[in-house]
Amino acid sequence: MLRHEFRPGRLVAGLSLTAAGVAYAGDAGGLWDMPWFALIPMVVGGLCLAAAVGMIGHGAHSCRSGHGTDRGSGTEADPAGPA
């Protein structure tokens, strides 16, 4: 049983930041030599990809669940009452 809704954008963001952390830890530990500015495109690119995946996931979820399908149908009651 699912405890929460699946959010693919957060998954992509977490994976990209974890990869940046592993790259930084490998450089700090002396496993490889990486320039300091190499992490900036990795983090920014991962966050942009996560935003795109999140928007696509949100759009797919809202279309599948039926939210927003009856906008502008004119069936809402007038809050001011009858004229």
C-alpha positions in Angstrom: 0.0 0.0 0.0 1.3 3.4 -0.9 1.9 5.8 1.9 2.1 8.9 -0.3 1.7 10.0 -3.9 4.6 9.3 -6.2 6.5 12.5 -7.2 8.9 11.8 -10.1 10.4 15.3 -10.0 11.5 14.9 -6.4 13.1 11.6 -7.3 15.1 13.2 -10.2 16.1 16.1 -7.9 17.3 13.7 -5.2 19.2 11.5 -7.6 21.0 14.5 -9.3 21.9 16.0 -5.9 23.1 12.6 -4.7 25.3 12.3 -7.8 26.7 15.7 -7.2 27.5 14.8 -3.6 29.2 11.6 -4.6 31.3 13.5 -7.2 32.3 16.0 -4.5 33.1 13.3 -2.0 35.2 11.4 -4.5 37.1 14.6 -5.3 37.6 15.4 -1.6 38.7 11.8 -0.9 41.3 11.9 -3.6 39.8 9.3 -5.8 39.7 11.7 -8.8 40.5 15.3 -9.6 37.6 17.4 -10.6 37.5 21.2 -11.2 35.4 23.2 -8.7 33.1 24.6 -11.4 32.1 21.1 -12.7 29.4 20.7 -10.0 27.5 23.9 -11.0 26.2 22.5 -14.3 25.5 19.1 -12.7 23.3 20.6 -10.0 21.6 23.3 -12.1 21.0 20.8 -14.9 19.6 18.2 -12.5 17.2 20.7 -10.9 16.0 21.9 -14.3 15.4 18.3 -15.4 13.6 17.7 -12.1 11.4 20.7 -12.7 10.5 19.5 -16.2 9.7 16.0 -15.0 7.7 17.4 -12.1 5.6 19.6 -14.4 5.0 16.7 -16.8 4.1 14.4 -13.9 1.7 17.0 -12.4 0.1 17.5 -15.8 -0.3 13.7 -16.3 -1.7 13.3 -12.8 -4.3 16.1 -13.1 -5.4 14.8 -16.5 -5.8 11.3 -15.2 -7.6 12.2 -12.1 -10.1 14.4 -14.0 -9.4 17.7 -12.2 -10.1 20.7 -14.3 -12.2 19.0 -16.9 -15.3 21.0 -16.3 -13.9 24.5 -16.2 -16.0 27.1 -17.8 -19.1 24.8 -18.1 -21.3 27.5 -16.5 -22.8 25.1 -13.9 -21.5 27.0 -10.9 -24.0 28.8 -8.8 -23.9 32.6 -8.7 -22.5 33.6 -5.3 -24.4 36.9 -5.4 -27.7 35.1 -5.8 -30.4 35.6 -8.4 -30.5 38.9 -10.2 
